[in-house]
């Protein structure tokens, strides 16, 4: 019987655009458009400029564009590294619901787009590769049960190289044997530590994890295409990915529903520029404020109950920099009552030093609710207590973006760099991606 790694590789190598249901094509296009916007928005940030400059120095002479950065094209690994880091540069990129510890947009689009531009592939080729990568990577994430993060590995840095290897390998036309080799290589490229969360500083490295995962996907697919070999039991083997990186795991999740159900359907888009574990709380707070009309300055304290991961990793009452502020649920909750949390500018323009936000941040308490069965997190319950003694509560299961609001988010992120008209034209073109015969235009006119 074939290893699970081999079964995944065989499935991904054989997947064709013509087999994709219309709703899966649309979900992939939405995620691609969302990621393009996140990259363009992220390109202007100071930590992104460091990565962009490095990519330009080390990868000149290619055919691949760093979105939002302008300038000459670079090689595929350099573009994937930069675009992956930029996609996660302001915590705006996609995830899945239920959570699987994967970031589909930031770890699939950058390597896939880089290889697509290198190879002269079409929009349909890109969509099919993206879906193939998402089907495999999401199942790998589900198999971990998030216990790789219990061992303090940053999950998308772990799972991302596998998704990128599949997406890149699909565009390079790898057969099942070489696709399995690409997965085997990717297993030795999994990385990303959560020490920044414990140290309370150095959050720039969190952005790099997704850039390195994207770069690793290009490397794995490219080496496998040239005949480089690796173990075809890299996921389930006794010294393989799950055994090494996870406390507990479920090998059955690797191929559960493979070819029958679409993991791509689980892609969710972010509403706010902060960690996903803050979204439900932020949404609950904005709803309570809209319903009851209180001001942030009237709030005495906020109590939030949610997942164990939220309470353990994101209970940061004194974030030292903007990146840790976006990772801090107390800070994001406090900011939501003083500024519009949908706008990146709300986080960037003096928020970290705002005494009102800082003061309320210190009066936010987090607690873990009992875990629910399966991969889902418990709903988030928020209670606001005003100085007058009045209390308001709300429970929100999911704070992610309604796909109908994607156009609004895209404009919010892109119009600062490209203007309203160009941003809308780009969004509309991405919504017709399957009709594009080539992709050299994407990022080429920044």
C-alpha positions as CSV (number, residue, x, y, z in Angstrom):
1,X,0.0,0.0,0.0
2,X,1.3,3.4,-0.9
3,X,2.5,5.8,1.7
4,X,0.1,8.8,2.5
5,X,2.8,11.1,1.0
6,X,2.7,9.1,-2.3
7,X,-1.1,9.2,-2.4
8,X,-1.1,13.0,-1.9
9,X,1.5,13.4,-4.6
10,X,-0.4,11.2,-7.0
11,X,-3.6,13.2,-6.4
12,X,-1.9,16.6,-6.9
13,X,0.0,15.6,-10.0
14,X,-3.2,14.4,-11.6
15,X,-5.5,17.3,-10.7
16,X,-6.7,19.3,-13.7
17,X,-8.4,22.7,-14.0
18,X,-11.3,21.1,-15.8
19,X,-12.1,19.0,-12.7
20,X,-12.6,22.0,-10.5
21,X,-16.1,23.0,-9.5
22,X,-17.0,26.6,-10.2
23,X,-17.2,27.4,-6.5
24,X,-13.7,26.1,-5.9
25,X,-12.4,28.2,-8.8
26,X,-14.0,31.2,-7.3
27,X,-12.7,30.5,-3.8
28,X,-9.2,30.2,-5.2
29,X,-9.5,33.4,-7.2
30,X,-10.8,35.3,-4.2
31,X,-7.9,34.1,-2.1
32,X,-5.4,35.0,-4.9
33,X,-6.9,38.5,-5.2
34,X,-6.9,38.9,-1.4
35,X,-3.2,37.9,-1.3
36,X,-2.3,40.3,-4.1
37,X,-3.8,43.1,-2.1
38,X,-2.0,42.1,1.1
39,X,1.3,42.0,-0.8
40,X,0.9,45.4,-2.4
41,X,-0.1,46.9,0.9
42,X,2.8,45.2,2.7
43,X,5.4,46.3,0.2
44,X,5.7,49.8,1.7
45,X,6.4,48.7,5.2
46,X,10.0,49.1,6.5
47,X,10.6,45.5,7.4
48,X,9.3,44.6,3.9
49,X,11.8,46.9,2.3
50,X,14.6,45.0,3.9
51,X,13.4,41.7,2.4
52,X,12.8,43.4,-1.0
53,X,16.3,44.8,-1.1
54,X,17.7,41.4,-0.2
55,X,15.7,39.7,-3.0
56,X,16.9,42.3,-5.5
57,X,20.5,41.9,-4.5
58,X,20.5,38.1,-4.6
59,X,18.0,37.3,-7.4
60,X,18.6,39.6,-10.4
61,X,18.0,38.6,-14.0
62,X,14.8,36.6,-13.6
63,X,11.3,37.0,-15.0
64,X,9.3,37.2,-11.7
65,X,7.9,40.3,-10.1
66,X,7.8,41.5,-6.5
67,X,4.3,42.9,-6.3
68,X,3.9,46.5,-5.2
69,X,7.7,47.1,-5.3
70,X,8.3,48.0,-9.0
71,X,11.7,47.6,-10.4
72,X,13.3,44.9,-12.5
73,X,12.1,41.3,-12.3
74,X,14.0,38.8,-10.2
75,X,14.4,35.0,-10.1
76,X,11.7,32.7,-8.9
77,X,13.2,31.9,-5.5
78,X,13.8,35.6,-4.8
79,X,10.3,36.6,-5.8
80,X,8.7,33.9,-3.8
81,X,10.7,34.9,-0.7
82,X,9.8,38.5,-1.0
83,X,6.1,38.1,-1.9
84,X,5.6,35.5,0.8
85,X,7.0,37.9,3.5
86,X,5.1,40.8,2.1
87,X,1.8,38.8,2.1
88,X,2.2,38.4,5.8
89,X,3.8,41.7,6.4
90,X,0.7,43.3,8.1
91,X,-1.2,40.1,9.2
92,X,-3.7,40.6,6.3
93,X,-3.4,37.2,4.6
94,X,-5.8,34.3,4.5
95,X,-6.3,31.3,6.7
96,X,-8.7,28.4,7.0
97,X,-11.9,27.7,9.0
98,X,-11.8,25.4,10.8
99,X,-8.2,26.3,11.5
100,X,-5.5,24.0,10.2
101,X,-2.4,26.1,10.9
102,X,-2.0,27.0,7.3
103,X,-2.0,30.3,5.4
104,X,-3.1,29.4,1.9
105,X,-2.6,32.8,0.2
106,X,0.9,33.7,1.6
107,X,2.4,30.2,1.1
108,X,0.8,29.1,-2.1
109,X,0.4,32.2,-4.3
110,X,4.0,33.5,-4.0
111,X,5.8,30.3,-5.1
112,X,3.1,29.5,-7.7
113,X,3.1,32.9,-9.2
114,X,6.9,33.0,-9.3
115,X,7.1,29.7,-11.2
116,X,4.1,30.6,-13.4
117,X,5.8,33.8,-14.5
118,X,9.1,31.9,-15.0
119,X,7.4,29.3,-17.2
120,X,4.9,31.6,-19.0
121,X,1.9,29.8,-17.5
122,X,-1.7,30.9,-17.8
123,X,-4.3,32.0,-15.3
124,X,-5.9,28.6,-15.4
125,X,-2.6,26.9,-14.7
126,X,-2.1,29.1,-11.7
127,X,-5.6,28.4,-10.3
128,X,-5.2,24.6,-10.7
129,X,-1.8,24.7,-9.1
130,X,-3.1,26.8,-6.2
131,X,-6.0,24.4,-5.6
132,X,-3.7,21.4,-5.7
133,X,-1.4,23.0,-3.2
134,X,-4.3,23.9,-0.9
135,X,-5.8,20.4,-1.0
136,X,-2.5,18.9,0.2
137,X,-1.3,21.5,2.6
138,X,-4.6,21.9,4.4
139,X,-4.8,18.2,5.0
140,X,-1.2,18.2,6.3
141,X,-2.2,21.0,8.7
142,X,-5.3,19.1,9.9
143,X,-3.1,16.1,10.6
144,X,-0.9,18.1,13.0
145,X,-3.9,19.0,15.1
146,X,-2.1,22.3,15.9
147,X,0.3,20.4,18.2
148,X,3.3,21.6,16.2
149,X,2.5,25.0,17.7
150,X,2.3,23.3,21.1
151,X,6.0,22.5,20.5
152,X,6.5,26.2,19.7
153,X,6.9,25.9,15.9
154,X,5.0,28.5,13.9
155,X,2.6,26.3,12.0
156,X,2.5,28.1,8.5
157,X,6.3,28.0,8.5
158,X,6.0,24.2,9.0
159,X,3.3,23.4,6.5
160,X,3.9,26.1,3.9
161,X,6.9,24.5,2.1
162,X,4.7,21.4,1.4
163,X,1.9,23.5,-0.2
164,X,4.4,25.6,-2.2
165,X,6.2,22.5,-3.4
166,X,2.9,21.0,-4.7
167,X,1.8,24.3,-6.4
168,X,5.2,24.8,-7.9
169,X,5.4,21.2,-8.9
170,X,2.0,21.3,-10.6
171,X,3.1,24.2,-12.7
172,X,6.4,22.4,-13.7
173,X,4.3,19.4,-14.7
174,X,5.8,16.9,-12.2
175,X,4.6,13.3,-12.4
176,X,3.6,11.5,-9.2
177,X,7.1,10.2,-8.4
178,X,8.7,13.6,-8.7
179,X,5.8,15.3,-6.9
180,X,6.5,12.9,-4.0
181,X,10.1,13.9,-4.1
182,X,9.1,17.6,-4.0
183,X,7.2,16.8,-0.8
184,X,10.2,14.9,0.6
185,X,12.4,17.8,0.0
186,X,9.9,20.3,1.5
187,X,9.9,18.3,4.7
188,X,13.5,19.2,5.3
189,X,12.7,22.9,4.7
190,X,10.0,23.2,7.4
191,X,10.9,25.8,10.0
192,X,9.7,28.8,12.0
193,X,9.9,29.3,15.8
194,X,7.5,31.0,18.1
195,X,10.1,32.5,20.4
196,X,9.1,36.0,19.2
197,X,5.8,35.5,21.1
198,X,7.5,34.5,24.3
199,X,10.3,37.2,24.0
200,X,7.7,39.9,23.3
201,X,10.0,41.4,20.6
202,X,11.5,40.5,17.3
203,X,8.2,40.0,15.6
204,X,9.7,40.8,12.1
205,X,10.8,37.2,12.0
206,X,7.2,36.1,11.9
207,X,6.8,37.7,8.5
208,X,9.9,35.9,7.3
209,X,8.5,32.4,8.1
210,X,6.0,32.7,5.3
211,X,8.6,34.1,2.9
212,X,10.9,31.2,3.6
213,X,8.1,28.7,3.2
214,X,7.3,30.2,-0.2
215,X,11.0,30.2,-1.2
216,X,11.3,26.6,0.0
217,X,8.3,25.6,-2.2
218,X,10.1,26.9,-5.2
219,X,13.4,25.1,-4.2
220,X,11.6,21.8,-3.5
221,X,9.7,21.8,-6.8
222,X,12.6,22.9,-8.9
223,X,15.0,20.3,-7.5
224,X,12.5,17.5,-7.9
225,X,11.9,18.6,-11.5
226,X,15.6,18.0,-12.1
227,X,15.5,14.5,-10.6
228,X,16.6,15.3,-7.0
229,X,15.2,12.6,-4.7
230,X,13.9,12.5,-1.2
231,X,11.9,10.1,1.1
232,X,8.4,9.3,-0.1
233,X,7.3,8.8,3.5
234,X,8.3,12.3,4.7
235,X,4.9,13.0,6.3
236,X,4.0,9.8,8.0
237,X,7.4,8.1,8.6
238,X,8.8,7.4,12.1
239,X,11.4,10.2,11.5
240,X,9.0,12.2,9.3
241,X,7.3,15.6,9.6
242,X,4.4,14.6,11.9
243,X,6.5,12.6,14.3
244,X,9.2,15.3,14.6
245,X,7.2,18.5,14.7
246,X,4.0,17.4,16.5
247,X,3.1,16.2,20.0
248,X,0.1,14.4,18.6
249,X,-1.0,13.7,15.1
250,X,-3.6,11.9,13.0
251,X,-2.2,10.3,9.9
252,X,-5.7,9.5,8.6
253,X,-6.3,13.3,8.1
254,X,-3.6,13.4,5.4
255,X,-5.9,11.6,2.9
256,X,-9.3,12.0,4.5
257,X,-11.8,12.9,1.8
258,X,-9.1,13.2,-0.8
259,X,-10.7,13.5,-4.2
260,X,-14.2,13.6,-2.6
261,X,-14.3,16.8,-0.6
262,X,-12.5,20.1,-1.2
263,X,-10.3,21.5,1.5
264,X,-10.0,24.7,-0.6
265,X,-13.6,25.4,0.5
266,X,-12.2,26.0,4.0
267,X,-10.2,29.1,3.0
268,X,-11.3,32.2,5.0
269,X,-10.2,35.8,4.4
270,X,-9.2,38.2,7.1
271,X,-11.4,41.2,8.0
272,X,-8.8,42.9,10.2
273,X,-5.0,43.4,10.0
274,X,-4.2,41.3,13.1
275,X,-3.8,37.7,14.2
276,X,-6.8,35.5,13.3
277,X,-7.3,34.6,17.0
278,X,-8.2,38.2,17.7
279,X,-10.8,38.5,14.9
280,X,-13.9,37.1,16.7
281,X,-13.2,39.3,19.7
282,X,-12.7,42.4,17.6
283,X,-15.9,41.7,15.7
284,X,-17.9,41.2,18.9
285,X,-16.6,44.5,20.3
286,X,-17.5,46.5,17.2
287,X,-21.0,45.0,17.2
288,X,-21.5,45.8,20.9
289,X,-20.3,49.3,20.4
290,X,-22.5,49.9,17.4
291,X,-25.5,48.4,19.3
292,X,-25.1,50.2,22.6
293,X,-23.3,53.4,21.6
294,X,-20.6,53.5,24.3
295,X,-17.2,55.1,23.8
296,X,-13.9,53.4,24.3
297,X,-13.1,55.8,27.2
298,X,-16.2,54.6,29.1
299,X,-14.9,51.0,29.3
300,X,-13.6,49.9,32.6
301,X,-12.6,46.3,31.6
302,X,-13.0,43.7,28.9
303,X,-13.2,39.9,29.5
304,X,-12.6,37.6,26.6
305,X,-13.0,33.8,26.7
306,X,-11.9,31.7,23.7
307,X,-9.5,29.0,22.5
308,X,-6.6,27.8,24.6
309,X,-4.2,29.0,21.9
310,X,-5.6,32.5,22.1
311,X,-5.3,32.6,25.9
312,X,-1.8,31.1,25.9
313,X,-0.1,32.7,23.0
314,X,-1.8,36.1,22.6
315,X,-2.3,37.4,26.1
316,X,0.2,40.3,25.6
317,X,-0.7,43.3,27.6
318,X,2.4,45.3,26.9
319,X,3.4,44.8,23.3
320,X,6.8,46.2,22.6
321,X,6.4,46.9,18.9
322,X,3.7,47.1,16.2
323,X,4.1,43.5,15.2
324,X,3.6,42.2,18.7
325,X,0.6,44.6,19.0
326,X,-1.1,42.9,16.0
327,X,-0.3,39.5,17.7
328,X,-1.8,40.8,21.0
329,X,-5.6,40.1,21.5
330,X,-5.8,42.7,24.4
331,X,-4.3,45.4,22.2
332,X,-6.5,44.6,19.2
333,X,-9.5,44.5,21.4
334,X,-8.7,47.9,22.9
335,X,-7.9,49.4,19.5
336,X,-11.3,48.3,18.1
337,X,-13.1,50.6,20.5
338,X,-11.1,53.7,19.6
339,X,-10.4,53.2,15.8
340,X,-11.8,51.4,12.8
341,X,-10.0,48.0,13.0
342,X,-10.6,47.3,9.3
343,X,-8.1,50.0,8.2
344,X,-4.4,49.2,8.4
345,X,-3.8,52.9,9.1
346,X,-5.6,52.4,12.4
347,X,-2.8,50.1,13.6
348,X,0.1,52.0,12.0
349,X,-0.5,55.7,12.8
350,X,0.5,56.1,16.4
351,X,-1.6,53.3,17.8
352,X,1.2,51.8,19.8
353,X,1.8,55.0,21.7
354,X,-1.9,56.0,22.1
355,X,-2.4,56.2,25.9
356,X,-6.1,55.4,25.7
357,X,-5.5,52.2,23.8
358,X,-2.6,51.3,26.0
359,X,-4.5,51.9,29.1
360,X,-7.5,49.8,28.1
361,X,-5.2,47.1,26.8
362,X,-4.0,46.5,30.3
363,X,-7.5,46.0,31.5
364,X,-8.3,43.2,29.1
365,X,-8.3,39.7,30.5
366,X,-8.2,36.4,28.5
367,X,-9.4,33.0,29.5
368,X,-9.6,29.6,27.8
369,X,-12.9,27.9,27.2
370,X,-13.2,24.1,27.2
371,X,-12.0,22.8,23.8
372,X,-14.5,21.5,21.3
373,X,-14.2,18.2,19.4
374,X,-12.4,18.2,16.0
375,X,-10.4,21.0,14.6
376,X,-12.7,23.8,15.4
377,X,-12.0,26.4,18.2
378,X,-14.7,27.3,20.7
379,X,-16.6,30.5,20.0
380,X,-15.3,33.7,21.5
381,X,-17.3,35.4,24.3
382,X,-16.7,39.0,25.1
383,X,-18.0,40.9,28.1
384,X,-17.6,44.7,28.3
385,X,-17.9,46.4,31.7
386,X,-18.4,50.2,31.7
387,X,-17.3,52.5,34.4
388,X,-21.0,53.0,35.3
389,X,-21.3,49.3,36.0
390,X,-23.3,48.4,33.0
391,X,-22.3,45.2,31.2
392,X,-22.7,44.0,27.6
393,X,-21.8,40.6,26.2
394,X,-21.6,39.0,22.8
395,X,-20.5,35.6,21.4
396,X,-19.0,35.3,18.0
397,X,-17.9,32.1,16.4
398,X,-16.0,33.6,13.4
399,X,-14.8,37.0,12.6
400,X,-13.5,36.5,9.1
401,X,-14.5,38.4,6.0
402,X,-17.6,37.8,4.0
403,X,-16.5,37.2,0.4
404,X,-19.0,39.8,-0.7
405,X,-16.8,42.4,1.1
406,X,-13.6,41.4,-0.7
407,X,-13.8,44.3,-3.2
408,X,-14.0,46.8,-0.4
409,X,-11.0,45.3,1.4
410,X,-9.0,45.1,-1.8
411,X,-9.6,48.9,-2.4
412,X,-8.7,49.7,1.2
413,X,-5.3,47.9,0.8
414,X,-4.4,48.9,-2.8
415,X,-5.7,52.4,-3.5
416,X,-3.0,54.0,-1.4
417,X,-0.3,52.6,-3.8
418,X,-2.2,52.6,-7.1
419,X,-5.2,54.9,-6.8
420,X,-8.8,54.0,-6.8
421,X,-9.3,53.5,-10.5
422,X,-6.2,51.3,-11.0
423,X,-7.0,49.3,-7.9
424,X,-10.5,48.5,-9.0
425,X,-9.3,47.6,-12.5
426,X,-6.7,45.2,-11.0
427,X,-9.4,43.6,-8.8
428,X,-11.7,43.1,-11.8
429,X,-8.9,41.6,-13.8
430,X,-8.0,39.1,-11.1
431,X,-11.7,38.1,-10.9
432,X,-11.3,37.0,-14.6
433,X,-8.0,35.3,-13.9
434,X,-9.0,32.1,-15.7
435,X,-9.1,34.0,-19.0
436,X,-5.5,35.3,-18.8
437,X,-3.1,33.5,-21.2
438,X,-0.1,34.7,-19.3
439,X,0.7,36.4,-16.0
440,X,3.7,38.6,-16.7
441,X,1.4,41.7,-16.3
442,X,0.9,40.9,-12.6
443,X,3.3,43.1,-10.7
444,X,5.0,44.3,-13.9
445,X,3.6,47.8,-13.9
446,X,3.9,48.8,-10.2
